[in-house]
């Protein structure tokens, strides 16, 4: 008697097909590479189909694998629909919700959001994955999280949502300011972008909103940012500014507080608009747990 094909084997097949690599699929599914390989091998034995062929860069679907991929995706989609219908049938929402978080919990109102969500839906368990905006977006693309906070220029949100097929909710608009070491007032207070570019900057990775915002601005003005150090954490950036290393972007509320408490300098001639957004892949937006999260955003952010 043949064994019944398991959902885990189908999930492994679909994930490897999407990622093009057993190692990346293992990362997405939080499994070991041998476990993924075993699931693919088992599926092949059960069906008599060879699903992948190896390449120097990973794996590729065979002709049979490519033909069966839409069917496998339909099976996973049907199972997700079944679980959602079952939850609605018993009148409660339950399940795991993976949320990508960024910056500090106070700014994203994480505590009030989780409190509201827990009171409204005690059956939902949350898993928080912290990183920077670009990392959150990548995890959404790869299905490693269900929803996540994201920082962007206000005018970039619509294009991002369209290109990435995301559901979005703008939570708040705010400004970044350019903050500099104490005693640099004459150098930065009324400087133009070309003058600012020549000064030493504390840079960030390409995945960060600081990098995205400044890269566009300096490119527009035909100049290159003079980066003397790279960091990936706001607290480290502020510490380096206080130590006199150079300039960085900083949320205006924090910049003003640092100006008052530490005497740091602020460029008064420029501010950089930004917004905080909650994102979820369209393919996940119909999930009851994701829908519940977006509903609670209204209670916390209005």
C-alpha positions in Angstrom: 0.0 0.0 0.0 1.3 3.4 -0.9 1.8 6.0 1.8 -0.5 9.0 1.7 1.4 12.1 0.6 1.9 14.5 3.5 1.3 18.2 3.6 4.8 18.6 4.9 6.2 17.1 1.8 4.1 19.3 -0.4 5.1 22.4 1.6 8.8 21.4 1.2 8.3 21.0 -2.5 6.6 24.4 -3.0 9.1 26.2 -0.7 12.2 24.8 -2.5 10.6 25.7 -5.8 10.0 29.3 -4.7 13.4 29.7 -3.1 15.4 27.8 -5.7 17.6 26.4 -3.0 17.2 23.7 -0.3 19.2 25.8 2.1 17.0 28.8 1.7 13.9 26.7 2.0 15.2 25.2 5.2 15.7 28.7 6.6 12.2 29.7 5.6 10.6 26.6 7.1 12.9 26.6 10.2 14.1 23.1 9.4 17.4 21.4 8.6 18.5 20.9 5.0 18.5 17.1 5.5 14.9 17.3 6.7 13.9 19.2 3.6 15.8 16.8 1.3 14.1 13.9 3.0 10.6 15.4 2.4 11.4 16.0 -1.3 12.8 12.5 -1.7 9.8 11.0 0.0 7.4 12.9 -2.3 9.3 11.7 -5.3 9.1 8.1 -4.1 5.4 8.3 -3.4 4.6 9.9 -6.7 7.2 8.5 -9.0 8.1 12.0 -10.1 11.5 13.7 -10.2 10.7 17.2 -9.1 14.1 19.0 -9.3 17.4 18.9 -11.0 20.6 20.2 -9.5 22.5 23.2 -10.9 25.7 25.0 -9.9 23.5 27.6 -8.2 21.0 25.4 -6.4 18.1 23.4 -7.9 15.7 23.9 -10.8 12.3 22.4 -11.4 12.1 19.6 -13.9 9.3 19.8 -16.5 7.2 17.5 -14.4 7.9 19.5 -11.3 6.9 22.8 -13.0 3.7 21.2 -14.3 2.8 20.0 -10.8 3.8 23.1 -8.8 0.4 24.9 -9.4 -1.4 21.8 -8.1 0.8 21.7 -5.0 0.2 25.4 -4.4 -3.6 24.8 -4.7 -3.4 22.0 -2.1 -1.7 24.3 0.4 -4.2 27.1 -0.3 -7.1 24.8 0.1 -5.7 23.6 3.5 -5.3 27.2 4.6 -8.9 27.9 3.6 -10.1 24.9 5.5 -8.3 26.0 8.7 -9.7 29.5 8.4 -13.2 28.1 7.8 -12.9 25.9 10.8 -11.8 28.8 13.0 -14.8 30.9 11.8 -17.1 27.9 12.3 -16.3 27.8 16.0 -16.5 31.5 16.3 -12.9 32.2 17.4 -9.7 33.2 15.8 -6.6 31.3 16.8 -3.2 30.5 15.5 0.4 31.8 15.3 1.1 35.3 14.1 4.7 36.3 13.2 5.3 40.0 13.2 8.4 41.8 12.1 9.4 44.6 14.4 11.8 47.5 13.9 13.3 50.4 15.9 12.1 50.8 19.5 8.9 49.2 21.0 7.6 52.6 22.1 7.7 54.2 18.7 5.8 51.3 17.0 3.4 51.1 20.0 4.1 47.4 20.2 2.9 47.0 23.8 -0.5 48.5 23.3 -0.9 46.6 20.0 -0.1 43.2 21.5 -2.3 44.0 24.5 -5.3 44.9 22.4 -4.8 41.8 20.2 -4.5 39.5 23.2 -7.6 40.8 24.8 -9.7 40.6 21.6 -8.3 37.2 20.4 -6.7 35.2 23.3 -6.2 32.3 20.9 -3.6 34.1 18.8 0.0 33.5 19.8 2.5 36.1 18.5 6.2 35.6 17.5 8.2 38.8 17.2 11.2 38.9 14.7 13.3 42.1 15.1 15.3 43.7 12.4 15.5 46.7 10.1 13.0 47.7 7.5 14.7 46.0 4.5 15.1 42.8 6.5 11.4 42.9 7.4 10.4 43.3 3.7 12.6 40.4 2.7 11.1 38.2 5.3 7.6 39.1 4.1 8.7 38.2 0.5 9.9 34.8 1.6 6.9 34.1 3.8 9.0 34.0 7.0 6.6 36.5 8.8 2.9 37.3 8.4 3.1 41.1 8.8 5.7 43.6 9.7 6.5 47.3 10.4 8.3 49.2 7.7 9.7 52.7 7.3 9.7 54.5 4.0 9.4 57.9 2.3 5.7 58.7 2.1 5.7 58.9 -1.7 7.3 55.5 -2.0 4.6 53.5 -0.3 2.1 53.1 -3.1 4.8 52.0 -5.6 6.1 49.5 -3.0 2.7 48.1 -2.3 2.0 47.7 -6.0 5.3 46.1 -6.9 5.5 43.8 -4.0 1.7 42.9 -3.9 1.4 44.0 -0.3 -1.5 45.1 1.9 -0.5 48.3 3.8 -1.7 50.6 6.6 0.1 53.9 7.1 0.4 54.3 10.9 2.1 57.7 11.3 3.9 60.4 9.4 7.0 62.0 11.0 10.3 63.7 10.1 13.9 62.8 10.4 16.4 65.5 11.2 20.2 65.6 10.6 22.0 65.5 13.9 25.6 66.3 14.5 28.2 66.4 17.3 28.1 69.2 19.9 29.9 72.4 18.6 29.1 71.7 14.9 26.3 74.3 14.8 28.1 76.6 12.3 28.9 73.6 10.1 25.4 72.1 9.8 22.7 74.6 11.0 22.0 76.1 7.6 24.1 73.9 5.3 22.9 72.8 1.9 22.9 69.1 0.8 26.2 69.4 -1.1 27.9 70.9 2.0 26.4 68.2 4.2 27.5 65.4 1.9 31.2 66.4 2.3 31.0 66.2 6.1 31.7 62.8 7.8 28.6 60.6 8.1 27.7 57.5 10.1 26.2 55.3 7.4 23.8 52.4 7.5 23.3 49.2 5.4 21.4 49.4 2.1 18.4 47.7 3.8 17.8 50.6 6.2 15.4 53.4 5.7 18.2 55.9 6.5 20.2 54.6 3.5 17.2 54.6 1.2 16.2 58.2 2.1 19.7 59.7 1.9 20.8 57.9 -1.2 17.8 59.3 -3.1 18.4 62.9 -1.8 22.2 62.9 -2.5 21.6 61.4 -5.9 19.1 64.1 -6.7 21.7 66.8 -5.8 24.5 65.1 -7.6 26.7 64.4 -4.7 28.0 61.4 -2.7 27.7 60.9 1.1 31.0 60.9 2.9 30.5 57.7 5.0 33.2 57.2 7.6 31.6 54.4 9.6 28.7 51.9 9.2 26.3 50.8 11.9 22.9 49.1 12.0 21.4 50.2 15.3 20.0 53.7 16.2 21.5 53.6 19.7 25.0 53.0 18.3 24.5 55.8 15.8 23.6 58.3 18.5 26.6 57.2 20.6 28.9 57.8 17.7 27.4 61.3 17.1 27.9 62.1 20.8 31.5 60.9 20.5 32.1 63.4 17.6 32.4 60.9 14.8 30.0 62.5 12.4 26.4 63.1 11.3 23.4 60.8 11.1 19.6 60.9 10.5 17.5 60.8 13.6 13.8 61.0 14.4 13.0 64.6 15.2 11.6 63.8 18.7 14.9 62.0 19.6 17.0 64.7 17.9 15.4 67.4 20.0 15.8 65.5 23.2 19.5 64.9 22.4 19.9 68.6 21.6 18.6 69.4 25.0 20.3 66.8 27.0 23.7 66.4 25.3 24.0 69.7 23.3 24.1 67.9 20.0 23.7 70.1 16.8 20.8 69.9 14.4 20.6 71.0 10.8 17.7 73.4 10.9 17.6 73.9 7.1 16.4 70.4 6.2 14.1 67.7 7.4 13.4 64.4 5.8 9.7 63.2 5.7 9.0 59.5 6.4 6.2 57.2 7.5 5.7 54.1 9.6 3.7 51.4 7.8 2.3 48.0 8.6 2.7 45.5 5.7 1.5 42.1 4.9 1.7 40.1 1.7 -1.6 40.0 -0.2 -1.5 36.2 -0.1 -1.6 36.4 3.7 -4.0 39.3 4.1 -7.1 37.0 4.1 -5.7 35.0 7.0 -7.9 35.5 10.1 -4.9 36.3 12.3 -3.6 38.9 9.9 -7.0 40.4 9.5 -7.3 40.6 13.3 -4.0 42.4 13.5 -5.0 45.0 11.0 -8.3 45.5 12.8 -6.5 46.2 16.1 -4.2 48.8 14.4 -7.3 51.0 14.3 -7.7 50.7 18.0 -4.1 51.6 18.7 -3.4 54.2 15.9 -6.9 55.5 15.2 
